């Protein structure tokens, strides 16, 4: 079956896969070739793609998934392959977001606060996937 993962910035992946495992609003599902047609919301988490007996992993912050005519399309808010996660950048983003969130009572605008929350969630997701997939990854600071 063909898989295409698209974000507002770029196409993350396009090609044939044997299986996809993804978190949806109805729970974690596995999609195999010739899956029944489906449209569902994707939740933040890890996506597993099985290709030729090997697994590849992505971090995804959410979006939508459609299965139709043996093609899977994932429209994602943000997605990154596990091997492309830059741990140091994610740690720096986590630290910046935490600093803004600490200043809530110091007059941070609601927009800046919401953006910081989103950046923190994205950084923590990237670090979680990187920690699961890379043995030498530094641990996120709690």
N, C-alpha and C positions, 0 to 999 in steps of 0.2 A: 504494500500500500504506500501511497505517497503522503509525505508529511511536509507541511509548510508552516513555519513559525515566523510571524511578522510582528514587529513592534512599530511604533510611530517613526522611529529613526531608521530602521533597516530590516532586511530579511535576515533572520538569525540562522535559519536552516531551511533547506529545501532538498528533498531526496526521498529515496525509498527506505522504509523501516519495516522491521518484522513485528514490533510490538511497541506500544507506548503505555507508560504508567503515569498517571497524573491525578492531582487532587482536584475534585470538583465540588460543587455545592451539595452533591448527593453522596460524597465520600470519595475515596480513592478508587479509580477504575483502571482497568487494563483494556486496551483497544488492540485487537488483532485484525488481520486482513478480513475484508468483507463484513465488518461490524455493521450492525443496524444503524440507520441514519439517526443522528443525535445532534442536539444543540444544547450546550450547557455553560454555566459560568465556571471559570477556572479560579481556584483559590490560590493564595500565595503558598509556595512550597517548591519542592524538587520535582522535576520531570525526568523520567528515565526513558531513554530511547534504546531499544535493542535492535542492533544492526549486524547481521552476519555472525551471531553468537557473541557479540561484544556489547557492552553497555556504555552509553554516553549519558552524561547528566547535565541538567541545566537548572539554574535558579530562575523562578518566575514570580512576579509580584501579583499576578492576577490577569484576568481577561476573559475571553470566550473561546470555546472550542466547538467546531462543527465537523461532523463526520457525514460524508455523502459520497456515494459512488466510488468507494474504496480510496477516498482522499480525506485526509485529516488536515484541517486548517486551525491553527491557534493564533488568535489575535490577542497579543499580550501587551499589557501596559509597559512592562519592562522584562527582558529576559537576557540571560548571559550563560554561556557554556561554562561548566565547572573549571575547565582548564584555562579559561580566559579571565577568571576572577583575580583581580589584583588585590591581594590581602592587605597590603600596606595602605592602599587607597581606601579600602572598605573600613579599616581601623580608623583612619583619619576622618572619614565621613561620619563614623559612629561618634567619635570624640566631638566633632563640630556640632553635630545634632544634639548631643547630650548637653553641651554648653548652652545652646539656645534654649533647650527645654528647661534648664535650671533657672533661666532668667524670666520665667513666665510672669512672676509678680513684679518684675522690673520694667514693665511696659513693652514687652515684645508684642508685636501686632498679631492678631489672630491668624493672618495669612502666613507670617513667618513661623509661627508656632506649628501650624498644620504642615507646612513644608518640611520643618525639622522632624516632625513625627514620621512623615513619609520617608525621608532620607534615613532615619534611624531604622525603620522597618526594613528598608532595602539593604542597608549595610549589614544588619543582623542576619538576614536571609542569606546574603552572599557568604558571610563568614560561616554560617551553619553548613551550607553546601560545601564550601571549601574545606572545612574541618572534617567532614565526612569523607571527602574524596582525595585529600592530600595528607600525607602522613607528617610532613614537616611544617604544617601551617601553624602560626602562632595562635594562641587561644584569645578570643575576644575578652576585653576587660569588662567585668560586671559592675 
